[in-house]
Amino acid sequence: MSTLAAVTAMALLVQGARPRSVLEQIRTRGELRVVTLNLPTCYYIGPKGPTGLEYDLANDFAHELGVKLKIIVAPDEAALREALASGRADIAAAQISADSAWRAVGEPAQPYAQVPQLVIYRSGEPAPQGLPQLQYTKLVVRAGSPQEAVLQQLQLVAPFLQWEPTSQGSTPLQDVAEGEVGYAVADARAYEYARHLYPDVRVAFALPQRRPIQWIVRPGAPELVHAVNRYFAELRHSGALARLMAHDSGDTGTIHYEQSRLFELYSVQRLPRYREWFKQAAARYHLDWRLLAAIGFQESRWNPAAISSTGAAGVMMLTSDTAAEMGVADRADAEASIFAGARYLAQVFKMIPQHIPQPDRTWFAVAAYNVGFGHVEDARVLAQRMGKNPDSWTAVSAVLPLLTIPRWYTQTEYGYAQGWQPVEYVSHVREFLHLLEWQPGNGVLVETADTNTDATVANLSGS
């Protein structure tokens, strides 16, 4: 054997003996394992499937690596660290700020965001103007939270700062809203999701120190850390990271006079193009076409070119998965979108227990169209436990917002949901349905040849 051949053979043997890096292991198994929390800022099951900022980022990163994403949901930060330290997870992604506890179990990637920390107070109470005023009223923060770490650092320059942990099973925002305390410190992103549940809670000011957000990579994986840092650098450079960070928190607001005016305008400008398709689709699936049209307006303003921040598109805002399931090749095809939306709504109707009377059964179906049947069923179960009527939309709509509170959603099968959203969604659809019913010539067309298929009643606007 020549010297060159011998050297080459030795190199191949050494290379073959070298342990594969974590990044190579991920690519070999075709799966990236990410551990996270069931929180609105991290991961939860939304109306269109899994969502949340950390999920969206992890899913995109897995796609960049050419592998599938496996999400591991942990109950708390201690379980997050255990999953990382044991090697069950490759990355922990849960709005983490690396401290000594995290550095002991993994290597932090570079922060991808700096999130403001907000001082919260109750509307009607005096608003604190700065740090010195926090010493005169009870201040709470979640024990062991990144917000407490921020306060501990601020205490070095403001030794008068004192705080208490939130009450058992509660959150800082809830304590302030219920008047238990004067002030609280909350993460800005978490506040965006929770403020809809607590309309009387206000922001006084932001603390001078922001909180870094970063992923933590399992030990001994420098190539993976480098890949994560490169991914976020490219995401930041392209502007995609800023768009994801500005993702809509689900606030649909309430219907106002201007929305009604917009509805009336589009009823003349847009609806005539699609009315027959709404009627035909509703007749095929035994629905009230006006209800279907009202949902279409709520989803897209009857705009076939509409695209949401989550990637849903078309008149009925179909996801790519739902479109594929319904056989829709082009989501911008208004006719195909309307028929697919009608078919999906009919499927949801079949899932709602038939013993629930109308119009409540319809409102449950509309809510499930928005947030998913599982979350609606979770709310019905909670309502029953509370002694409320699980078959009453009025009763369950009061419970749905509780799915944003850990004390409640941890008791459910499907976990966190933006529970205020389906309540507002149903309210909007009902208002648009009223407006359609009031317009002349908008009679209902419902075929009832197939008695095994659910049909909505002609007049769904009653209480």
LUMLUMSE-699245 format. One record per residue (C-alpha): residue in three letters; x, y negated, z. Coordinates in steps of 0.25 Angstrom, whole numbers, padded with zeros to 4 digits, always signed. Example, Ala and Ser with C-alpha at 12.3 -4.5 7.8 and 13.67 -1.06 7.14 Angstrom:
BEGIN
Ala+0049+0018+0031/Ser+0055+0004+0029/
***
This chain:
BEGIN
Met+0000+0000+0000/Ser+0005-0014-0004/Thr+0008-0024+0007/Leu-0003-0033+0002/Ala-0013-0021+0002/Ala-0009-0018+0016/Val-0011-0032+0021/Thr-0025-0033+0014/Ala-0029-0019+0020/Met-0024-0024+0034/Ala-0032-0037+0032/Leu-0045-0029+0028/Leu-0043-0021+0040/Val-0041-0033+0050/Gln-0053-0039+0043/Gly-0062-0027+0045/Ala-0058-0026+0059/Arg-0061-0040+0062/Pro-0074-0042+0070/Arg-0085-0049+0062/Ser-0088-0063+0066/Val-0102-0066+0071/Leu-0106-0073+0058/Glu-0102-0061+0050/Gln-0110-0052+0060/Ile-0122-0061+0057/Arg-0120-0060+0042/Thr-0119-0045+0043/Arg-0131-0042+0051/Gly-0139-0053+0043/Glu-0144-0060+0055/Leu-0142-0072+0063/Arg-0147-0070+0078/Val-0151-0083+0084/Val-0156-0084+0099/Thr-0165-0096+0102/Leu-0177-0100+0110/Asn-0192-0101+0108/Leu-0193-0116+0108/Pro-0198-0126+0098/Thr-0184-0132+0096/Cys-0178-0118+0093/Tyr-0187-0107+0088/Tyr-0202-0103+0088/Ile-0213-0097+0079/Gly-0220-0108+0072/Pro-0232-0108+0062/Lys-0222-0105+0051/Gly-0214-0095+0058/Pro-0201-0096+0066/Thr-0196-0111+0068/Gly-0189-0120+0077/Leu-0176-0128+0075/Glu-0166-0118+0079/Tyr-0174-0107+0072/Asp-0174-0115+0059/Leu-0159-0118+0060/Ala-0155-0104+0064/Asn-0163-0098+0052/Asp-0157-0108+0043/Phe-0143-0104+0048/Ala-0146-0089+0046/His-0150-0092+0032/Glu-0136-0099+0030/Leu-0129-0087+0035/Gly-0138-0078+0026/Val-0144-0070+0037/Lys-0157-0069+0044/Leu-0160-0076+0058/Lys-0164-0068+0070/Ile-0170-0076+0081/Ile-0168-0072+0096/Val-0178-0079+0105/Ala-0172-0081+0119/Pro-0181-0085+0131/Asp-0171-0095+0137/Glu-0156-0101+0135/Ala-0150-0090+0144/Ala-0156-0079+0134/Leu-0151-0087+0123/Arg-0137-0087+0129/Glu-0138-0072+0132/Ala-0141-0069+0117/Leu-0130-0077+0112/Ala-0119-0071+0122/Ser-0124-0057+0120/Gly-0123-0058+0104/Arg-0137-0056+0102/Ala-0138-0070+0096/Asp-0128-0076+0086/Ile-0133-0090+0089/Ala-0141-0097+0100/Ala-0150-0108+0094/Ala-0159-0115+0104/Gln-0157-0130+0105/Ile-0144-0127+0113/Ser-0134-0137+0119/Ala-0121-0129+0122/Asp-0117-0129+0137/Ser-0108-0120+0145/Ala-0119-0109+0146/Trp-0120-0109+0130/Arg-0105-0110+0128/Ala-0103-0097+0137/Val-0111-0089+0127/Gly-0108-0095+0114/Glu-0102-0105+0105/Pro-0110-0118+0102/Ala-0111-0123+0088/Gln-0110-0138+0085/Pro-0122-0145+0090/Tyr-0132-0147+0078/Ala-0140-0158+0085/Gln-0140-0168+0097/Val-0154-0168+0103/Pro-0159-0180+0111/Gln-0164-0177+0125/Leu-0176-0185+0129/Val-0181-0191+0142/Ile-0196-0188+0143/Tyr-0207-0195+0151/Arg-0222-0195+0152/Ser-0230-0205+0144/Gly-0236-0215+0154/Glu-0224-0214+0163/Pro-0212-0224+0163/Ala-0202-0220+0153/Pro-0188-0220+0158/Gln-0179-0229+0150/Gly-0165-0222+0153/Leu-0158-0212+0162/Pro-0158-0220+0175/Gln-0173-0219+0175/Leu-0173-0204+0175/Gln-0169-0204+0190/Tyr-0182-0210+0195/Thr-0192-0199+0189/Lys-0191-0184+0189/Leu-0183-0179+0177/Val-0184-0164+0172/Val-0177-0156+0163/Arg-0177-0141+0160/Ala-0166-0134+0169/Gly-0154-0129+0161/Ser-0159-0136+0148/Pro-0150-0144+0139/Gln-0157-0156+0144/Glu-0152-0154+0158/Ala-0138-0153+0152/Val-0140-0166+0146/Leu-0144-0172+0159/Gln-0133-0166+0166/Gln-0123-0173+0157/Leu-0130-0186+0158/Gln-0130-0184+0173/Leu-0115-0187+0173/Val-0117-0201+0169/Ala-0131-0203+0175/Pro-0130-0195+0189/Phe-0143-0200+0193/Leu-0150-0190+0183/Gln-0158-0180+0190/Trp-0168-0170+0185/Glu-0176-0157+0188/Pro-0179-0145+0180/Thr-0193-0144+0173/Ser-0204-0136+0181/Gln-0205-0121+0179/Gly-0211-0118+0165/Ser-0212-0132+0161/Thr-0204-0141+0152/Pro-0199-0155+0154/Leu-0209-0161+0144/Gln-0220-0154+0151/Asp-0216-0159+0165/Val-0216-0173+0160/Ala-0229-0172+0153/Glu-0236-0166+0165/Gly-0230-0177+0174/Glu-0222-0168+0182/Val-0209-0176+0180/Gly-0206-0190+0175/Tyr-0195-0187+0164/Ala-0189-0175+0157/Val-0178-0173+0147/Ala-0181-0165+0134/Asp-0174-0162+0122/Ala-0179-0171+0110/Arg-0182-0159+0101/Ala-0190-0152+0112/Tyr-0198-0164+0115/Glu-0202-0165+0100/Tyr-0209-0152+0101/Ala-0215-0154+0115/Arg-0220-0168+0114/His-0232-0164+0107/Leu-0236-0156+0119/Tyr-0233-0167+0129/Pro-0238-0180+0122/Asp-0237-0188+0135/Val-0222-0186+0135/Arg-0213-0197+0130/Val-0198-0199+0127/Ala-0191-0209+0136/Phe-0177-0209+0130/Ala-0166-0199+0125/Leu-0155-0196+0134/Pro-0141-0201+0130/Gln-0136-0187+0127/Arg-0141-0178+0116/Arg-0141-0163+0117/Pro-0133-0155+0107/Ile-0140-0143+0100/Gln-0132-0132+0095/Trp-0132-0117+0092/Ile-0123-0107+0101/Val-0116-0096+0094/Arg-0113-0083+0100/Pro-0099-0081+0105/Gly-0087-0077+0096/Ala-0094-0083+0083/Pro-0086-0095+0078/Glu-0090-0092+0063/Leu-0104-0093+0067/Val-0102-0106+0075/His-0095-0111+0063/Ala-0107-0107+0054/Val-0117-0114+0063/Asn-0109-0127+0064/Arg-0108-0127+0048/Tyr-0122-0124+0047/Phe-0127-0136+0056/Ala-0116-0145+0049/Glu-0122-0142+0035/Leu-0137-0143+0041/Arg-0133-0157+0047/His-0126-0161+0034/Ser-0138-0158+0025/Gly-0148-0165+0034/Ala-0156-0151+0037/Leu-0152-0151+0051/Ala-0159-0165+0053/Arg-0171-0161+0046/Leu-0172-0148+0055/Met-0170-0156+0068/Ala-0181-0166+0064/His-0190-0154+0061/Asp-0205-0157+0065/Ser-0208-0153+0079/Gly-0222-0149+0075/Asp-0229-0162+0079/Thr-0241-0163+0070/Gly-0247-0175+0077/Thr-0262-0178+0077/Ile-0271-0181+0066/His-0272-0196+0064/Tyr-0280-0206+0056/Glu-0269-0206+0046/Gln-0269-0191+0044/Ser-0284-0191+0041/Arg-0282-0202+0031/Leu-0271-0194+0025/Phe-0280-0182+0024/Glu-0291-0190+0018/Leu-0281-0195+0007/Tyr-0275-0181+0004/Ser-0289-0175+0004/Val-0291-0184-0009/Gln-0277-0183-0015/Arg-0272-0169-0012/Leu-0284-0160-0007/Pro-0291-0160-0020/Arg-0279-0153-0027/Tyr-0280-0141-0017/Arg-0294-0141-0012/Glu-0298-0129-0021/Trp-0286-0121-0017/Phe-0290-0123-0002/Lys-0304-0119-0005/Gln-0300-0106-0013/Ala-0289-0102-0003/Ala-0299-0104+0008/Ala-0310-0096+0001/Arg-0300-0085-0002/Tyr-0296-0084+0013/His-0310-0088+0019/Leu-0306-0101+0025/Asp-0312-0115+0025/Trp-0304-0122+0014/Arg-0305-0135+0022/Leu-0297-0129+0034/Leu-0287-0124+0024/Ala-0286-0138+0018/Ala-0285-0144+0031/Ile-0273-0135+0035/Gly-0267-0138+0022/Phe-0267-0153+0025/Gln-0262-0151+0039/Glu-0250-0143+0033/Ser-0246-0151+0021/Arg-0256-0162+0018/Trp-0260-0154+0006/Asn-0246-0156+0000/Pro-0240-0144-0008/Ala-0226-0150-0007/Ala-0226-0151+0008/Ile-0215-0145+0015/Ser-0214-0144+0031/Ser-0201-0146+0039/Thr-0202-0131+0042/Gly-0202-0127+0027/Ala-0217-0124+0026/Ala-0222-0129+0012/Gly-0235-0132+0004/Val-0249-0136+0006/Met-0251-0125+0017/Met-0236-0126+0022/Leu-0232-0112+0020/Thr-0219-0107+0025/Ser-0210-0099+0015/Asp-0213-0086+0023/Thr-0228-0089+0023/Ala-0228-0092+0008/Ala-0221-0079+0005/Glu-0231-0071+0013/Met-0242-0078+0006/Gly-0236-0076-0008/Val-0234-0091-0010/Ala-0222-0093-0019/Asp-0223-0108-0020/Arg-0227-0115-0007/Ala-0229-0128-0015/Asp-0240-0121-0023/Ala-0252-0128-0016/Glu-0262-0117-0020/Ala-0253-0106-0015/Ser-0251-0113-0002/Ile-0265-0115+0000/Phe-0269-0101-0002/Ala-0258-0096+0006/Gly-0262-0105+0018/Ala-0276-0100+0017/Arg-0271-0086+0017/Tyr-0262-0088+0029/Leu-0274-0096+0037/Ala-0283-0084+0034/Gln-0273-0074+0040/Val-0272-0083+0052/Phe-0287-0083+0053/Lys-0287-0068+0054/Met-0277-0068+0066/Ile-0286-0077+0074/Pro-0295-0068+0083/Gln-0309-0068+0076/His-0316-0069+0089/Ile-0312-0084+0090/Pro-0323-0092+0086/Gln-0323-0103+0075/Pro-0318-0114+0074/Asp-0307-0110+0084/Arg-0303-0098+0076/Thr-0300-0107+0065/Trp-0292-0117+0073/Phe-0284-0105+0079/Ala-0281-0101+0064/Val-0276-0115+0060/Ala-0267-0116+0073/Ala-0261-0102+0069/Tyr-0259-0107+0055/Asn-0251-0118+0061/Val-0243-0112+0072/Gly-0245-0097+0070/Phe-0255-0087+0075/Gly-0245-0082+0086/His-0244-0095+0093/Val-0259-0097+0093/Glu-0261-0083+0099/Asp-0251-0087+0109/Ala-0259-0099+0113/Arg-0272-0091+0114/Val-0266-0081+0123/Leu-0261-0093+0132/Ala-0274-0099+0132/Gln-0281-0086+0137/Arg-0271-0085+0148/Met-0274-0099+0152/Gly-0289-0095+0153/Lys-0292-0103+0140/Asn-0300-0098+0128/Pro-0290-0092+0118/Asp-0301-0093+0107/Ser-0303-0108+0109/Trp-0295-0117+0100/Thr-0296-0128+0110/Ala-0291-0119+0121/Val-0279-0113+0113/Ser-0275-0127+0107/Ala-0273-0132+0121/Val-0264-0120+0123/Leu-0256-0120+0110/Pro-0247-0132+0115/Leu-0242-0124+0127/Leu-0234-0115+0117/Thr-0224-0126+0117/Ile-0222-0124+0132/Pro-0212-0113+0137/Arg-0221-0109+0148/Trp-0232-0105+0139/Tyr-0225-0101+0125/Thr-0216-0091+0133/Gln-0228-0083+0136/Thr-0232-0082+0122/Glu-0229-0072+0111/Tyr-0225-0082+0100/Gly-0218-0092+0109/Tyr-0217-0107+0107/Ala-0226-0115+0097/Gln-0228-0129+0094/Gly-0242-0127+0100/Trp-0247-0141+0098/Gln-0245-0140+0083/Pro-0256-0130+0080/Val-0266-0138+0089/Glu-0263-0151+0081/Tyr-0263-0143+0068/Val-0277-0138+0071/Ser-0282-0151+0075/His-0276-0157+0062/Val-0282-0146+0053/Arg-0296-0148+0060/Glu-0296-0163+0057/Phe-0292-0161+0043/Leu-0303-0150+0042/His-0313-0160+0047/Leu-0309-0170+0037/Leu-0310-0160+0026/Glu-0324-0156+0031/Trp-0328-0171+0031/Gln-0325-0172+0016/Pro-0336-0170+0006/Gly-0335-0158-0003/Asn-0326-0150+0006/Gly-0335-0139+0008/Val-0330-0126+0014/Leu-0327-0114+0005/Val-0325-0100+0012/Glu-0328-0087+0006/Thr-0332-0076+0015/Ala-0332-0064+0006/Asp-0322-0057+0015/Thr-0328-0056+0028/Asn-0315-0050+0034/Thr-0307-0063+0031/Asp-0308-0074+0041/Ala-0315-0087+0037/Thr-0315-0100+0044/Val-0329-0107+0046/Ala-0333-0118+0037/Asn-0333-0128+0048/Leu-0321-0127+0056/Ser-0320-0141+0062/Gly-0329-0138+0074/Ser-0324-0137+0088/
***
